[in-house]
């Protein structure tokens, strides 16, 4: 597989026992495998969507502070760390997923740049805001058709955890409609890939 223009792809292969392995393709962890739970516990982002996402946010990644919400396997945050992000916080309500994220971080030798938190996403975002944490990039890939995204955007805005020039990326199903603005956040861009939509939010008044 040829990688150009700093693109990131994950190669998905199936192994015995129903375990999928995601492969980091770019950056310091290139070639390392990332484990995922079997069954439908997570929904890995397709290669096409992920390639487009990292093309779009390339200017934001280096030395950034990243927050990966509903993080599942941690693949988005790990890709960002592999490409040069300074740190990443991973939040998932599942202890199984948290264990897999830690495994993947250890395996990719990125654990020292990461923090894995288990808990409800909105409650944990509140705690981060209370502690004065702010992030350059926030990934959000919740289960489809659950109306999680708008609620979480409201918490992100009210808790003030996005930096002034930061960006929020939400992956959603095309039937999950989102408003053009949520509090102080505005929808800056959308990209559609079949049934999947990437929605990009920024603070009002910032066009970077």
N, C-alpha and C positions, 0 to 999 in steps of 0.2 A: 504494500500500500504506500503510495507516494504522498508525502506531506509537503505542502507549499504554503507560503504566506502565513506562517505561524499557526496554521490550522490545527485543531485538536480533534481527533476522532477516537471513539472507543470501539474496539472490535469485540463483538459478542460471540462467544462459543459455548456450546452446551457440553457438560461433562456428566459422568455417572452420578446418580443420586439427585438429578434435577437441579444441580447447581450451575448457574451461569457465571462465566468469568468475563469481566470487562477488562480490556487491556488499555493501559495508558499509552498513548502513541507519541506524545510530544513533551518536551521539557526534561527536567532532571530525573523524573520517574518513568521515562519512556520505556516501554516493553514490560513493565510490571503488571501483573494480573490483579484485578480487584474482584473479590468475591461478592456475590449477591445471595440473598435468601432464595430458596426454591419456591415454586408455586407462584402465587400472585401477590406476594408480600410487598414487592416493589415493582415499579414500571420504568425500566431504564429508558432514558431519552434516546431516540434513534440517532444513528450516525449523521444522517443528513441534517437534522435539526441541531445537533450539538456542533457540527462544523460551522453552520451559519451563525450560531450564537457566539462562538468564540472569535469568529471573524469580526462580528459587530462590536464586541467589547474589548478588542485587543488593546486599545489605548488605555484602558482602565486597569489592566491586570498587574503590571509590574509594581512591586512594593505596596500593593493594596492590602487593606484589611477586609476580609471576606466573611459573610455570614451565609451559611447554607441551611435553609429552613426546610422542614419535611425531608431531611437529607437522605433517608433511605440507605444507600450504600456509601454515600459521601462522594460520589464520582465527580460532581460539579466542583465542589470545593477542592478536592484532590487535584483535579486538572488545573485549577487556578494556582494552587501551591506549586505544582510541577512547573508551571510557566513563570513563576517568579513572584507570586503574591507573598506578602510578608507574613501573614497569619490567616487562620480560618477558624471560625466557630461553627460547629455542627450541632443542630438541634433536631431530635426525633423523639417521638413519644414511645417508641418501641425499644425495649432493652436489647432485643435480638439485633435490631439494626444498629444500635449503638455499639454492640460488641463487634459487629462486622466492620463498622467504620474504623474502630480502633485497630482491628486486625489489618485493614487496608492501609492505614496510616503507618503502622509499624513496618509493614512489608515494603512500602514505598520510601521508608526512612524520612517521613515528613511529620512524624508524631510531635516533635519538639516545637513545631510551628502551629499546632492545632489544639483545640479544646473541644471535647465532645460532651454535650449536655443532654440528659434524658428528661423529658417533660413535655407538657402541653406547650405548643409553639407560642401562642399569644401570652400565656403567663410568663414564659421564659423571656420573651422579648421585653415585657414589662420590667423584669428584674435587670436585664442588661441596660435598659434606659435609666433605671434608678441608680445603677452603678456608673453612669456616665459613658457607657460604651457607644462608639459610633463606627460606622462601616462605609467603605467605598463602594462595595458591591454586595448586593443581597440577592441570592438565588432563592426562588420559591417554586417548588414542584409538588404541590399537594395532590391527593387523590382527586380525580376528575368528578365533576357533577356533585360536589359537596358544599359549594359556596364558601370555601375557606379563604379564597384569595382576597376578596374585598374586606372581609373582617380583619385579616392579617395586615393588609395595607393600612387600615385605620389605626391599628396598634403601632405599626412602624412609624406612622406620621405623628401620632399623639405622644409616643415615647421619645421621639427625636433621635432615633438611632442611625439615621442615614446622614452621611456627611453632605456638606453644601453642594459639592459637585458630584455626588455619588449617583449610582444607578441601581434600580431594582428590576429584576427580570422574573416574570411569572410565566410558567408554562401552563397552558390551559387547553381544554377541549373547545372546539369552535362553538359549541352550544352553551358554554359558560360565559355569559356576557359580563363585561366589566364596564364601569363608567369611565368617562374621559378624565375625570378628576376625583380624587379622594382626599379631602382635607387640603393640605398644602402640597399634595402630589398631583402631577398631571401625566396623562398618557402621552409619551413622546413619540412612540413608534410601535407598530405591530408588524409581525411577519407571519405568514400562514404557510403551513406545510400539510396539505391534506386536512385531517381532522385536528391537527395540533396547531396552536397559535402561541407565539412568543409575544408577550406584552411588556413593554419597557416603560417604566415610570421614573420621573425625576422630580425634584423640587421645582415649584413654579419659579420662572424667571431664569432658569439655568438651561443652556442649550448645548453644552459641551458634548 
